[in-house]
Amino acid sequence: MSAEELSVAVVGAGMAGRAHAYGYRQAGTVYDSVFPKIRLAAIADANVPLGEDAARRYGFETTYSDWRQVAEDPSIDAVSIVVGNALHREIAQGLLETGKHVLCEKPLAGNLEDARAMVELEREHGSRTDSAGRPLITATGYTVRRTPALNAIRERVENGEFGPVSNFIATYLADYSCDPRAPMSWRYKGAPGSGALGDLGSHVIDTGEFLNGPITAVRGAFMDTVHKERPLPVGNVVGHAHAEVSDEVEPVENEDFLTFTCTFANGAIGTYTISRVAFGSPNGQAYQVVGPRAQASWRIDKPAEFEYDDAQAGYQTRGPRRVLINPETPLFANSCAMDAPGNGWNYNENFVIQARAFLEQVVGRPSGLQPCASFADGLHTLEVIQAVADSAQQGGREVAITR
């Protein structure tokens, strides 16, 4: 590596891994154009054809069959970990020990024990440097918070326009587990809280805290599993895709759906509904922020706009109005080639902003982008998830969360 070049790699070539690869490919094109050259070094995946396909699509130089090859490659500076949650701890440790900067996809780990160990790695390696003398960066990837429309809502929350926030309503309804013949995978293994709550809930929990501050207590939790067992796949399973299955089945260990309420640091009461068995909702993520002086809402299938209502208009014309993101919207200007109102927004661009923010942390060149969450932040999300699971197991009892 030279001072003018950053070399990056991605461990994992599935759906989210491809999104990280795309993010790195585009990271040098957004915001300030004066930025070190980004070398797309390697994609690593045990499924070599899948890794080769991702490398071809996104312009990475080579494919490795094992993450250890990434760790052993002295030319690589920064790495995204985008594989099964239970593998995050081992890979993060190996990469940090060889002086790599690490961006780990959410949730941080498969369980609290691993997450706490990763925070210890963050503390241990935070005082160490890479081959260019830069402090090692450890980050957790939360991409929803990079949405311009949500940042516009957050700006209004912080300005006190809601006066104050009284209610926050979050739903994440997905249908990838509706089919009982969908194959068994790592997503269906693990303790209560590691299913729909860990996979989908980690997104909406982080977004709720991004808007309202930390969750201080959860209560009223309920979770259950609709499909108690799933058939084993004959071959590899990528992401949520269906695959040929055998007649052999294994039990599903975690939850298909759940609901809970919570209290945020700003006093708002949150209501969450999350499901991976919601028919007809391929990716139904939505948020509503309510207060005595204003309310706002956003949904992922209309990412380039949000609804906002306040007392600016008289009663004759008052009501929720559609606000299109535009160059005055946080994060939008220079975030893509056509940053003009009405051109829409693609969630893939969130990965570009995240990659740029991460690499700015690596080179120590902040531009005003919010830094990526830390491993400690990722642990906090898992502590909230555990509190929800504990509340559900105890009949909805309130569980306090300290940080």
Backbone hydrogen bonds in HBPLUS format (Angstrom, degrees):
<---DONOR---> <-ACCEPTOR-->    atom                        ^
c    i                          cat <-CA-CA->   ^        H-A-AA   ^      H-
h    n   atom  resd res      DA  || num        DHA   H-A  angle D-A-AA Bond
n    s   type  num  typ     dist DA aas  dist angle  dist       angle   num
A0005-GLU N   A0002-SER O   3.07 MM   3  5.30 166.6  2.09 117.0 117.6     1
A0037-LYS N   A0004-GLU O   2.91 MM  33  6.06 143.1  2.05 152.5 144.7     2
A0006-LEU N   A0037-LYS O   2.72 MM  31  6.14 155.9  1.78 163.9 172.2     3
A0039-ARG N   A0006-LEU O   2.62 MM  33  5.82 163.9  1.64 156.7 162.4     4
A0077-ASP N   A0007-SER O   2.79 MM  70  5.19 155.4  1.85 132.5 140.9     5
A0078-ALA N   A0007-SER O   3.13 MM  71  6.52 161.0  2.17 154.6 160.3     6
A0008-VAL N   A0039-ARG O   2.93 MM  31  6.21 165.8  1.95 177.9 174.9     7
A0041-ALA N   A0008-VAL O   2.91 MM  33  5.59 142.7  2.05 151.9 163.9     8
A0009-ALA N   A0078-ALA O   3.00 MM  69  6.49 140.1  2.16 149.5 161.2     9
A0080-SER N   A0009-ALA O   3.03 MM  71  6.50 154.3  2.10 146.9 153.0    10
A0010-VAL N   A0042-ALA O   3.05 MM  32  6.56 149.6  2.14 148.9 157.8    11
A0044-ALA N   A0010-VAL O   2.89 MM  34  6.29 160.1  1.92 160.1 163.7    12
A0011-VAL N   A0080-SER O   2.81 MM  69  6.03 171.2  1.82 165.9 168.6    13
A0082-VAL N   A0011-VAL O   2.78 MM  71  5.75 160.5  1.82 165.0 168.2    14
A0012-GLY N   A0044-ALA O   2.73 MM  32  5.85 151.2  1.81 162.7 171.5    15
A0018-ARG N   A0014-GLY O   2.85 MM   4  6.06 155.7  1.91 157.5 162.8    16
A0019-ALA N   A0015-MET O   3.19 MM   4  6.51 146.7  2.31 138.8 148.1    17
A0020-HIS N   A0016-ALA O   3.00 MM   4  6.38 149.4  2.09 147.9 155.3    18
A0021-ALA N   A0017-GLY O   2.94 MM   4  6.25 157.1  2.00 147.8 154.5    19
A0022-TYR N   A0018-ARG O   2.85 MM   4  6.10 158.9  1.90 150.3 155.5    20
A0023-GLY N   A0019-ALA O   2.92 MM   4  6.12 152.7  1.99 140.9 148.9    21
A0024-TYR N   A0020-HIS O   3.01 MM   4  6.35 159.0  2.05 155.1 158.3    22
A0025-ARG N   A0021-ALA O   3.02 MM   4  6.24 158.5  2.07 147.6 154.1    23
A0026-GLN N   A0022-TYR O   3.09 MM   4  6.32 149.3  2.18 151.2 157.8    24
A0027-ALA N   A0023-GLY O   2.93 MM   4  5.81 123.3  2.26 141.7 156.8    25
A0027-ALA N   A0024-TYR O   3.32 MM   3  5.03 140.8  2.49  92.4 103.1    26
A0029-THR N   A0026-GLN O   2.86 MM   3  5.46 164.3  1.88 125.4 130.7    27
A0031-TYR N   A0334-ASN O   2.76 MM 303  4.92 166.2  1.78 139.9 144.8    28
A0061-GLU N   A0040-LEU O   2.95 MM  21  6.30 156.0  2.01 145.5 149.7    29
A0062-THR N   A0041-ALA O   3.15 MM  21  6.41 140.4  2.31 136.4 147.8    30
A0043-ILE N   A0062-THR O   3.12 MM  19  6.59 148.5  2.22 147.1 155.1    31
A0064-TYR N   A0043-ILE O   2.84 MM  21  6.19 159.6  1.88 145.9 152.2    32
A0045-ASP N   A0064-TYR O   2.96 MM  19  6.43 154.8  2.03 157.0 155.7    33
A0050-LEU N   A0047-ASN O   3.04 MM   3  5.44 119.3  2.42 108.4 123.0    34
A0051-GLY N   A0047-ASN O   3.00 MM   4  6.35 156.6  2.06 152.6 160.2    35
A0052-GLU N   A0048-VAL O   2.78 MM   4  6.02 159.9  1.82 160.5 166.2    36
A0053-ASP N   A0049-PRO O   2.96 MM   4  6.11 152.5  2.04 142.8 149.9    37
A0054-ALA N   A0050-LEU O   3.07 MM   4  6.36 160.6  2.11 148.9 153.3    38
A0055-ALA N   A0051-GLY O   2.92 MM   4  6.14 159.7  1.96 150.3 156.3    39
A0056-ARG N   A0052-GLU O   2.98 MM   4  6.17 158.2  2.03 146.7 152.0    40
A0057-ARG N   A0053-ASP O   2.98 MM   4  6.19 164.5  2.01 151.3 155.7    41
A0058-TYR N   A0054-ALA O   3.03 MM   4  6.13 159.5  2.08 152.8 156.9    42
A0059-GLY N   A0055-ALA O   2.91 MM   4  5.60 113.9  2.36 139.7 150.2    43
A0060-PHE N   A0055-ALA O   2.96 MM   5  4.58 140.1  2.12 130.0 136.7    44
A0069-GLN N   A0066-ASP O   3.05 MM   3  5.69 149.3  2.15 115.0 122.6    45
A0070-VAL N   A0067-TRP O   2.93 MM   3  5.20 129.1  2.20 103.1 116.7    46
A0071-ALA N   A0067-TRP O   3.09 MM   4  6.55 157.4  2.14 150.0 156.2    47
A0072-GLU N   A0068-ARG O   2.91 MM   4  6.10 147.6  2.02 142.3 150.9    48
A0073-ASP N   A0070-VAL O   3.16 MM   3  5.20 153.0  2.23 102.7 110.9    49
A0076-ILE N   A0073-ASP O   3.28 MM   3  5.93 167.3  2.30 120.3 123.7    50
A0101-HIS N   A0077-ASP O   2.91 MM  24  6.25 166.4  1.92 154.3 157.2    51
A0079-VAL N   A0101-HIS O   2.87 MM  22  6.17 156.1  1.93 152.1 157.9    52
A0103-LEU N   A0079-VAL O   2.92 MM  24  6.21 161.0  1.96 155.0 157.9    53
A0081-ILE N   A0103-LEU O   2.84 MM  22  6.26 153.4  1.91 149.8 156.0    54
A0105-GLU N   A0081-ILE O   2.99 MM  24  6.03 175.0  1.99 163.8 164.5    55
A0087-LEU N   A0084-GLY O   2.96 MM   3  5.66 159.9  2.00 122.4 128.8    56
A0088-HIS N   A0085-ASN O   3.21 MM   3  5.51 160.2  2.25 111.0 116.7    57
A0091-ILE N   A0087-LEU O   3.30 MM   4  6.44 171.8  2.31 160.4 162.9    58
A0092-ALA N   A0088-HIS O   2.84 MM   4  5.93 167.6  1.86 159.2 163.2    59
A0093-GLN N   A0089-ARG O   3.00 MM   4  6.15 164.0  2.03 153.6 157.9    60
A0094-GLY N   A0090-GLU O   3.03 MM   4  6.26 164.8  2.05 149.4 153.4    61
A0095-LEU N   A0091-ILE O   2.93 MM   4  6.14 158.7  1.98 155.1 160.6    62
A0096-LEU N   A0092-ALA O   2.93 MM   4  6.06 166.4  1.95 153.3 157.2    63
A0097-GLU N   A0093-GLN O   2.96 MM   4  6.06 157.3  2.01 150.3 156.6    64
A0098-THR N   A0095-LEU O   3.13 MM   3  5.31 142.5  2.28  99.5 110.3    65
A0100-LYS N   A0095-LEU O   2.98 MM   5  5.29 161.9  2.01 142.3 142.3    66
A0099-GLY N   A0096-LEU O   2.96 MM   3  5.01 161.2  2.00 110.7 111.8    67
A0102-VAL N   A0137-ILE O   2.93 MM  35  6.27 160.0  1.97 165.4 165.7    68
A0139-ALA N   A0102-VAL O   2.86 MM  37  6.18 150.5  1.94 153.9 162.9    69
A0104-CYS N   A0139-ALA O   2.77 MM  35  6.09 172.5  1.78 152.6 151.5    70
A0141-GLY N   A0104-CYS O   2.77 MM  37  5.82 157.4  1.82 145.0 146.1    71
A0115-ALA N   A0111-ASN O   3.08 MM   4  6.33 159.9  2.12 148.9 155.3    72
A0116-ARG N   A0112-LEU O   2.83 MM   4  6.00 161.9  1.86 156.7 160.2    73
A0117-ALA N   A0113-GLU O   3.07 MM   4  6.28 153.7  2.14 143.0 150.5    74
A0118-MET N   A0114-ASP O   2.90 MM   4  6.19 145.3  2.02 145.5 155.4    75
A0119-VAL N   A0115-ALA O   3.01 MM   4  6.36 144.4  2.14 144.5 153.9    76
A0120-GLU N   A0116-ARG O   3.05 MM   4  6.38 148.4  2.15 143.0 151.5    77
A0121-LEU N   A0117-ALA O   2.97 MM   4  6.34 146.2  2.08 140.0 149.6    78
A0122-GLU N   A0118-MET O   2.90 MM   4  6.22 148.3  2.00 140.5 149.3    79
A0123-ARG N   A0119-VAL O   2.96 MM   4  6.29 153.9  2.03 146.7 152.8    80
A0124-GLU N   A0120-GLU O   2.83 MM   4  6.03 160.5  1.87 149.8 155.8    81
A0125-HIS N   A0121-LEU O   2.83 MM   4  5.88 165.6  1.85 153.5 156.8    82
A0126-GLY N   A0122-GLU O   2.88 MM   4  5.51 125.7  2.18 135.4 146.8    83
A0128-ARG N   A0125-HIS O   2.96 MM   3  5.07 160.2  2.00 108.3 114.5    84
A0136-LEU N   A0128-ARG O   2.97 MM   8  6.04 154.7  2.03 149.9 149.5    85
A0130-ASP N   A0134-ARG O   2.81 MM   4  5.40 146.2  1.93 141.4 149.3    86
A0133-GLY N   A0130-ASP O   2.97 MM   3  5.27 164.5  1.99 116.8 119.2    87
A0140-THR N   A0373-ALA O   2.69 MM 233  5.14 156.1  1.75 129.9 136.3    88
A0146-ARG N   A0143-THR O   2.93 MM   3  5.45 162.8  1.96 118.0 123.5    89
A0147-THR N   A0144-VAL O   3.04 MM   3  5.73 158.2  2.09 129.2 129.3    90
A0151-ASN N   A0147-THR O   3.07 MM   4  6.34 150.4  2.16 153.0 162.2    91
A0151-ASN N   A0148-PRO O   3.08 MM   3  5.02 117.9  2.49  93.6 109.4    92
A0152-ALA N   A0148-PRO O   2.93 MM   4  6.27 141.6  2.08 148.0 159.0    93
A0153-ILE N   A0149-ALA O   3.11 MM   4  6.49 150.3  2.20 144.1 151.5    94
A0154-ARG N   A0150-LEU O   2.88 MM   4  6.14 159.7  1.92 146.3 152.3    95
A0155-GLU N   A0151-ASN O   2.97 MM   4  6.12 152.5  2.05 141.0 147.8    96
A0156-ARG N   A0152-ALA O   3.31 MM   4  6.60 147.9  2.42 139.0 146.1    97
A0156-ARG N   A0153-ILE O   3.04 MM   3  5.20 121.0  2.41  99.1 113.5    98
A0157-VAL N   A0153-ILE O   2.96 MM   4  6.33 147.3  2.07 149.3 159.5    99
A0158-GLU N   A0154-ARG O   2.90 MM   4  6.18 166.4  1.92 159.2 161.4   100
A0159-ASN N   A0155-GLU O   3.01 MM   4  6.17 135.1  2.22 134.4 146.7   101
A0161-GLU N   A0156-ARG O   3.06 MM   5  5.47 151.8  2.14 167.4 165.5   102
A0160-GLY N   A0157-VAL O   3.09 MM   3  5.33 159.4  2.13 107.5 113.4   103
A0293-ARG N   A0162-PHE O   3.03 MM 131  4.94 156.9  2.08 143.3 139.8   104
A0166-SER N   A0290-VAL O   2.76 MM 124  5.87 157.0  1.81 146.8 154.9   105
A0269-ILE N   A0166-SER O   2.99 MM 103  6.22 165.8  2.01 136.5 137.5   106
A0167-ASN N   A0290-VAL O   3.19 MM 123  5.10 166.7  2.21 134.3 138.0   107
A0290-VAL N   A0167-ASN O   2.91 MM 123  5.10 162.4  1.94 162.1 160.0   108
A0168-PHE N   A0269-ILE O   2.91 MM 101  6.09 155.8  1.96 147.7 146.7   109
A0271-THR N   A0168-PHE O   2.87 MM 103  6.36 147.9  1.97 158.3 168.1   110
A0169-ILE N   A0288-GLN O   2.91 MM 119  5.06 164.2  1.94 148.1 153.4   111
A0288-GLN N   A0169-ILE O   2.88 MM 119  5.06 138.8  2.05 144.0 153.5   112
A0170-ALA N   A0271-THR O   2.93 MM 101  6.22 169.8  1.94 163.8 166.8   113
A0273-THR N   A0170-ALA O   3.08 MM 103  6.56 146.4  2.19 149.3 159.6   114
A0171-THR N   A0286-ALA O   3.03 MM 115  5.39 162.9  2.06 151.1 153.8   115
A0286-ALA N   A0171-THR O   2.94 MM 115  5.39 157.9  1.99 154.1 156.6   116
A0172-TYR N   A0273-THR O   2.93 MM 101  6.46 153.2  2.01 154.7 161.8   117
A0275-SER N   A0172-TYR O   2.91 MM 103  6.40 157.0  1.96 160.7 159.9   118
A0173-LEU N   A0284-GLY O   2.97 MM 111  4.75 163.9  2.00 121.9 124.3   119
A0284-GLY N   A0173-LEU O   2.76 MM 111  4.75 151.4  1.84 156.0 149.6   120
A0174-ALA N   A0275-SER O   2.79 MM 101  5.90 161.4  1.82 145.5 152.0   121
A0278-ALA N   A0174-ALA O   2.82 MM 104  5.37 169.6  1.83 148.6 145.0   122
A0178-CYS N   A0175-ASP O   3.18 MM   3  5.38 173.2  2.18 116.0 117.0   123
A0177-SER N   A0276-ARG O   2.89 MM  99  5.46 147.5  1.99 172.6 169.8   124
A0182-ALA N   A0179-ASP O   3.01 MM   3  5.41 166.5  2.03 117.2 119.6   125
A0184-MET N   A0231-PRO O   2.79 MM  47  5.70 159.8  1.83 157.1 158.6   126
A0188-TYR N   A0185-SER O   3.08 MM   3  5.85 162.9  2.11 122.7 126.9   127
A0189-LYS N   A0186-TRP O   3.19 MM   3  5.25 167.6  2.21 110.9 112.8   128
A0253-GLU N   A0188-TYR O   2.93 MM  65  5.95 165.8  1.95 171.7 166.9   129
A0194-SER N   A0191-ALA O   2.99 MM   3  5.75 153.4  2.06 150.2 152.5   130
A0199-ASP N   A0195-GLY O   2.89 MM   4  6.01 173.5  1.89 166.1 168.3   131
A0196-ALA N   A0255-GLU O   3.08 MM  59  5.98 166.6  2.10 144.8 149.1   132
A0200-LEU N   A0196-ALA O   2.88 MM   4  5.40 148.8  1.97 133.5 143.0   133
A0201-GLY N   A0196-ALA O   3.06 MM   5  6.45 155.2  2.12 143.8 150.5   134
A0201-GLY N   A0197-LEU O   2.85 MM   4  4.22 107.5  2.38  98.9 118.4   135
A0203-HIS N   A0200-LEU O   3.08 MM   3  5.67 137.4  2.27 113.0 122.9   136
A0205-ILE N   A0201-GLY O   2.79 MM   4  5.82 157.6  1.84 158.5 164.3   137
A0206-ASP N   A0202-SER O   3.27 MM   4  6.12 162.7  2.30 131.9 136.9   138
A0207-THR N   A0203-HIS O   3.00 MM   4  6.26 159.0  2.04 149.2 155.7   139
A0208-GLY N   A0204-VAL O   2.95 MM   4  5.99 157.7  2.00 138.9 145.0   140
A0209-GLU N   A0205-ILE O   3.05 MM   4  6.33 157.1  2.11 149.9 155.7   141
A0210-PHE N   A0206-ASP O   2.77 MM   4  5.97 144.2  1.89 145.8 157.3   142
A0211-LEU N   A0207-THR O   3.07 MM   4  6.31 143.6  2.21 145.8 153.5   143
A0212-ASN N   A0208-GLY O   2.91 MM   4  5.98 149.7  2.00 143.9 153.2   144
A0213-GLY N   A0209-GLU O   2.82 MM   4  4.46 147.2  1.92 127.0 128.4   145
A0265-ALA N   A0214-PRO O   2.77 MM  51  5.41 132.5  1.99 149.8 165.2   146
A0216-THR N   A0263-THR O   2.78 MM  47  5.71 164.9  1.80 158.2 163.5   147
A0401-ILE N   A0216-THR O   2.82 MM 185  4.96 161.6  1.85 136.9 132.3   148
A0263-THR N   A0217-ALA O   2.93 MM  46  5.41 149.9  2.02 150.3 154.0   149
A0218-VAL N   A0399-VAL O   2.99 MM 181  5.41 158.8  2.03 145.9 150.9   150
A0399-VAL N   A0218-VAL O   2.80 MM 181  5.41 159.2  1.84 157.8 164.3   151
A0219-ARG N   A0261-THR O   2.91 MM  42  5.44 156.1  1.96 149.1 148.4   152
A0261-THR N   A0219-ARG O   2.98 MM  42  5.44 175.9  1.99 166.3 165.1   153
A0220-GLY N   A0396-GLY O   2.82 MM 176  3.90 158.4  1.87 131.0 123.5   154
A0222-PHE N   A0259-THR O   2.94 MM  37  5.53 147.8  2.05 158.1 163.7   155
A0259-THR N   A0222-PHE O   2.94 MM  37  5.53 144.5  2.07 152.3 162.2   156
A0224-ASP N   A0257-PHE O   3.10 MM  33  5.83 155.2  2.16 153.9 158.5   157
A0256-ASP N   A0224-ASP O   2.86 MM  32  6.08 154.4  1.92 134.3 142.0   158
A0257-PHE N   A0224-ASP O   3.22 MM  33  5.83 160.4  2.26 162.0 164.1   159
A0252-VAL N   A0228-LYS O   2.82 MM  24  5.26 169.6  1.83 125.3 128.3   160
A0230-ARG N   A0250-GLU O   2.92 MM  20  5.66 158.5  1.97 159.8 163.2   161
A0250-GLU N   A0230-ARG O   2.94 MM  20  5.66 155.2  2.00 152.3 156.4   162
A0232-LEU N   A0248-GLU O   2.82 MM  16  5.84 162.6  1.85 161.1 160.4   163
A0246-SER N   A0232-LEU O   2.82 MM  14  5.67 163.8  1.85 173.8 179.2   164
A0234-VAL N   A0244-GLU O   2.83 MM  10  5.67 164.4  1.85 145.4 143.7   165
A0241-ALA N   A0238-VAL O   3.07 MM   3  5.79 156.4  2.13 142.2 144.7   166
A0276-ARG N   A0256-ASP O   2.92 MM  20  5.57 157.0  1.97 163.9 171.3   167
A0258-LEU N   A0274-ILE O   2.90 MM  16  5.46 153.0  1.97 162.4 163.3   168
A0274-ILE N   A0258-LEU O   3.04 MM  16  5.46 173.9  2.04 154.9 156.5   169
A0260-PHE N   A0272-TYR O   3.13 MM  12  5.40 151.6  2.22 138.7 144.4   170
A0272-TYR N   A0260-PHE O   2.88 MM  12  5.40 173.8  1.88 175.3 174.6   171
A0262-CYS N   A0270-GLY O   2.90 MM   8  4.92 144.8  2.03 134.8 138.7   172
A0270-GLY N   A0262-CYS O   2.81 MM   8  4.92 161.1  1.85 134.2 140.5   173
A0264-PHE N   A0268-ALA O   2.93 MM   4  5.33 163.7  1.96 158.5 162.0   174
A0267-GLY N   A0264-PHE O   2.97 MM   3  5.36 160.5  2.00 116.4 119.8   175
A0281-SER N   A0278-ALA O   3.18 MM   3  5.83 148.2  2.28 147.5 144.8   176
A0285-GLN N   A0283-ASN O   3.03 MM   2  5.98 129.2  2.30 110.2  95.4   177
A0300-ILE N   A0285-GLN O   2.89 MM  15  5.47 165.7  1.91 164.4 167.0   178
A0287-TYR N   A0298-TRP O   2.83 MM  11  5.39 161.1  1.87 161.6 166.0   179
A0298-TRP N   A0287-TYR O   2.95 MM  11  5.39 154.0  2.02 149.3 154.1   180
A0289-VAL N   A0296-ALA O   2.78 MM   7  5.19 164.4  1.80 152.7 158.1   181
A0296-ALA N   A0289-VAL O   2.84 MM   7  5.19 155.0  1.91 148.3 156.1   182
A0291-GLY N   A0294-ALA O   2.91 MM   3  5.41 133.8  2.12 161.5 174.7   183
A0295-GLN N   A0309-ASP O   3.03 MM  14  5.46 146.8  2.14 147.7 155.9   184
A0309-ASP N   A0295-GLN O   2.96 MM  14  5.46 147.5  2.07 162.6 167.1   185
A0297-SER N   A0307-GLU O   2.98 MM  10  5.18 148.6  2.08 136.7 141.5   186
A0307-GLU N   A0297-SER O   2.95 MM  10  5.18 161.5  1.98 148.6 153.9   187
A0302-LYS N   A0299-ARG O   3.03 MM   3  5.64 161.7  2.06 118.0 123.7   188
A0305-GLU N   A0302-LYS O   3.36 MM   3  6.11 150.4  2.45 127.0 126.6   189
A0325-ILE N   A0304-ALA O   3.00 MM  21  5.62 169.2  2.02 146.2 145.2   190
A0306-PHE N   A0323-VAL O   3.05 MM  17  5.38 147.5  2.15 140.4 150.3   191
A0323-VAL N   A0306-PHE O   2.83 MM  17  5.38 164.5  1.85 163.8 169.1   192
A0308-TYR N   A0321-ARG O   2.99 MM  13  5.42 153.3  2.06 143.5 151.6   193
A0321-ARG N   A0308-TYR O   2.88 MM  13  5.42 170.5  1.89 140.5 143.0   194
A0317-THR N   A0314-GLY O   3.13 MM   3  5.82 146.4  2.25 117.9 125.0   195
A0318-ARG N   A0314-GLY O   2.93 MM   4  5.72 112.0  2.40 147.2 165.0   196
A0329-THR N   A0326-ASN O   2.75 MM   3  5.32 163.4  1.78 126.7 132.7   197
A0332-PHE N   A0329-THR O   3.18 MM   3  5.70 159.8  2.23 132.4 138.4   198
A0335-SER N   A0332-PHE O   3.00 MM   3  5.21 152.3  2.08 137.3 131.3   199
A0343-ASN N   A0340-ALA O   3.34 MM   3  6.05 155.2  2.41 143.3 142.2   200
A0349-GLU N   A0346-ASN O   2.81 MM   3  5.69 154.1  1.87 127.0 133.4   201
A0350-ASN N   A0347-TYR O   2.94 MM   3  5.43 147.6  2.04 112.2 121.4   202
A0351-PHE N   A0348-ASN O   3.01 MM   3  5.50 135.0  2.22 108.0 118.8   203
A0352-VAL N   A0349-GLU O   3.03 MM   3  4.91 123.9  2.36  91.8 106.8   204
A0353-ILE N   A0349-GLU O   3.04 MM   4  6.42 161.4  2.08 155.5 158.1   205
A0354-GLN N   A0350-ASN O   2.93 MM   4  6.15 159.6  1.98 145.8 152.1   206
A0355-ALA N   A0351-PHE O   2.91 MM   4  6.00 162.4  1.94 141.1 146.1   207
A0356-ARG N   A0352-VAL O   2.91 MM   4  6.14 160.4  1.95 151.9 157.4   208
A0357-ALA N   A0353-ILE O   2.89 MM   4  6.10 162.3  1.92 151.8 156.6   209
A0358-PHE N   A0354-GLN O   2.90 MM   4  6.13 162.9  1.93 155.0 159.5   210
A0359-LEU N   A0355-ALA O   2.95 MM   4  6.15 165.4  1.97 152.0 155.7   211
A0360-GLU N   A0356-ARG O   2.86 MM   4  6.04 147.1  1.97 147.1 156.6   212
A0361-GLN N   A0357-ALA O   3.05 MM   4  6.36 148.0  2.16 143.0 151.2   213
A0362-VAL N   A0358-PHE O   3.00 MM   4  6.38 151.0  2.09 143.9 152.4   214
A0363-VAL N   A0359-LEU O   3.00 MM   4  6.27 162.5  2.03 151.3 153.6   215
A0364-GLY N   A0360-GLU O   2.87 MM   4  5.74 117.3  2.27 134.3 149.9   216
A0365-ARG N   A0360-GLU O   2.95 MM   5  5.07 157.7  2.00 143.9 148.6   217
A0364-GLY N   A0361-GLN O   3.25 MM   3  4.96 141.0  2.41  91.0 102.2   218
A0378-GLY N   A0374-SER O   3.06 MM   4  6.42 152.0  2.14 142.0 149.7   219
A0379-LEU N   A0375-PHE O   2.85 MM   4  6.22 148.6  1.95 150.6 159.4   220
A0380-HIS N   A0376-ALA O   3.03 MM   4  6.33 153.3  2.11 142.9 149.7   221
A0381-THR N   A0377-ASP O   3.15 MM   4  6.55 154.5  2.22 149.4 154.8   222
A0382-LEU N   A0378-GLY O   3.26 MM   4  6.60 156.4  2.32 144.0 149.7   223
A0383-GLU N   A0379-LEU O   2.87 MM   4  6.22 140.1  2.03 147.4 160.0   224
A0383-GLU N   A0380-HIS O   3.02 MM   3  4.91 121.8  2.37  92.4 108.0   225
A0384-VAL N   A0380-HIS O   2.94 MM   4  6.33 149.1  2.04 151.6 159.7   226
A0385-ILE N   A0381-THR O   2.93 MM   4  6.25 159.3  1.98 148.5 154.6   227
A0386-GLN N   A0382-LEU O   2.86 MM   4  6.05 154.0  1.93 140.9 147.8   228
A0387-ALA N   A0383-GLU O   2.97 MM   4  6.15 150.7  2.05 139.3 147.3   229
A0388-VAL N   A0384-VAL O   2.96 MM   4  6.30 151.6  2.04 151.6 159.0   230
A0389-ALA N   A0385-ILE O   2.98 MM   4  6.30 161.3  2.02 150.2 155.1   231
A0390-ASP N   A0386-GLN O   2.81 MM   4  6.05 155.9  1.87 149.6 156.6   232
A0391-SER N   A0387-ALA O   2.88 MM   4  6.08 156.3  1.94 144.8 151.3   233
A0392-ALA N   A0388-VAL O   2.96 MM   4  6.24 160.4  2.00 151.7 156.5   234
A0393-GLN N   A0389-ALA O   2.97 MM   4  6.19 157.1  2.03 147.3 153.7   235
A0394-GLN N   A0390-ASP O   3.01 MM   4  6.14 126.6  2.31 139.6 153.2   236
A0394-GLN N   A0391-SER O   3.15 MM   3  5.10 137.8  2.34  95.0 107.0   237
A0396-GLY N   A0391-SER O   2.64 MM   5  4.68 153.2  1.71 154.7 148.6   238
A0395-GLY N   A0392-ALA O   3.36 MM   3  5.38 148.4  2.47 113.1 109.0   239
